[in-house]
Amino acid sequence: SAHSYNKTTRKWNISSITNYLTAIETQSLCYEIEYLSLNDNYNDYIITSLRTLQGCSLTKIKTEFGEKFFKNCLMNATKHLNNNTLQIKDDFLKLTKKGVFLSDGIITDLLAVD
């Protein structure tokens, strides 16, 4: 089903086609919605940006998510920087060639937990 994202919410169509058609016929809402916290947005940024060649901007983490998230990210990145699976280049935290193969675990380590 279709999804949308606007940094505040995620919406997706309900999965039951029968309920979806009924909702349309009765002019009811036919989607579910999730309201996103600052943690959710930070985690989404880490998950999506570290999977790109550019990586994630440390400046963006500090300005958009705050000092707490910035410090947590760097603290949790330290072992990966020391293991040469992450690098900082031009203010971007990015995976090394070695780190690409371990990206799921690295990204998990950088996520913020409520």
PLY file of the C-alpha trace (Angstrom):
ply
format ascii 1.0
element vertex 114
property float x
property float y
property float z
element edge 113
property int vertex1
property int vertex2
end_header
0.00 0.00 0.00
1.06 3.59 -0.54
3.06 5.46 2.10
3.80 9.13 2.70
6.27 10.92 4.97
6.58 14.62 5.81
9.00 14.63 8.81
6.03 14.98 11.17
3.96 11.94 10.26
3.98 8.72 8.27
0.75 7.63 6.62
-0.09 4.44 4.81
-3.20 2.96 3.28
-4.91 0.29 5.33
-3.86 -3.16 4.18
-7.29 -4.79 3.87
-8.66 -4.13 0.38
-12.18 -4.86 1.63
-11.87 -2.31 4.46
-10.20 0.14 2.08
-13.10 -0.05 -0.39
-15.64 0.23 2.42
-13.86 3.30 3.76
-13.96 4.93 0.33
-17.67 4.14 -0.06
-18.47 5.60 3.37
-16.09 8.52 2.90
-14.09 7.45 5.94
-10.36 7.63 6.50
-8.65 4.76 4.74
-5.16 5.17 6.10
-3.24 4.75 9.30
-0.99 7.46 10.69
2.08 7.53 12.90
3.23 10.77 14.56
7.01 11.03 14.61
9.16 12.10 17.55
12.56 13.77 17.37
14.07 10.32 18.02
12.13 8.87 15.09
13.35 11.61 12.76
16.95 11.25 13.94
16.83 7.49 13.46
15.30 7.88 9.99
18.08 10.31 9.07
20.81 7.94 10.28
19.26 4.92 8.55
18.79 6.64 5.21
21.87 8.89 5.05
24.48 6.33 6.09
23.36 4.14 3.20
24.43 6.83 0.72
27.90 7.62 -0.57
27.75 11.07 1.03
26.92 9.78 4.51
25.32 11.88 7.23
26.15 15.48 7.96
27.44 16.03 11.48
26.39 19.67 11.22
22.85 18.63 10.34
22.72 16.25 13.30
23.82 19.03 15.64
21.55 21.75 14.22
18.40 19.71 13.51
18.50 17.22 16.36
20.59 18.95 19.03
23.70 18.48 21.09
22.41 15.35 22.85
21.94 13.45 19.58
25.23 14.80 18.20
27.24 13.63 21.24
25.45 10.26 21.30
26.18 9.73 17.62
29.89 10.51 17.98
30.22 8.44 21.14
28.63 5.41 19.47
30.61 5.98 16.28
33.98 5.92 18.08
34.52 2.15 17.98
33.60 2.08 14.30
35.93 4.98 13.55
38.69 3.09 15.39
37.87 -0.13 13.49
38.02 1.73 10.17
34.40 0.91 9.34
33.34 4.57 9.62
35.19 7.73 8.68
34.63 11.45 9.03
35.37 13.37 5.85
34.43 17.01 5.23
32.01 17.00 8.20
30.24 13.85 6.97
30.15 10.56 8.83
30.28 7.81 6.24
30.84 4.11 5.88
34.21 2.92 4.62
34.45 0.09 2.08
34.98 -2.27 5.01
31.99 -0.74 6.82
29.56 -1.22 3.93
29.51 -4.94 4.63
28.77 -4.30 8.31
26.38 -1.38 7.80
23.32 -2.83 9.53
25.20 -3.31 12.80
26.93 0.06 12.56
23.69 1.88 11.87
21.99 0.07 14.73
24.73 1.24 17.08
24.14 4.87 16.06
20.37 4.85 16.58
18.82 6.71 19.49
16.71 4.70 21.90
13.93 6.33 23.92
0 1
1 2
2 3
3 4
4 5
5 6
6 7
7 8
8 9
9 10
10 11
11 12
12 13
13 14
14 15
15 16
16 17
17 18
18 19
19 20
20 21
21 22
22 23
23 24
24 25
25 26
26 27
27 28
28 29
29 30
30 31
31 32
32 33
33 34
34 35
35 36
36 37
37 38
38 39
39 40
40 41
41 42
42 43
43 44
44 45
45 46
46 47
47 48
48 49
49 50
50 51
51 52
52 53
53 54
54 55
55 56
56 57
57 58
58 59
59 60
60 61
61 62
62 63
63 64
64 65
65 66
66 67
67 68
68 69
69 70
70 71
71 72
72 73
73 74
74 75
75 76
76 77
77 78
78 79
79 80
80 81
81 82
82 83
83 84
84 85
85 86
86 87
87 88
88 89
89 90
90 91
91 92
92 93
93 94
94 95
95 96
96 97
97 98
98 99
99 100
100 101
101 102
102 103
103 104
104 105
105 106
106 107
107 108
108 109
109 110
110 111
111 112
112 113
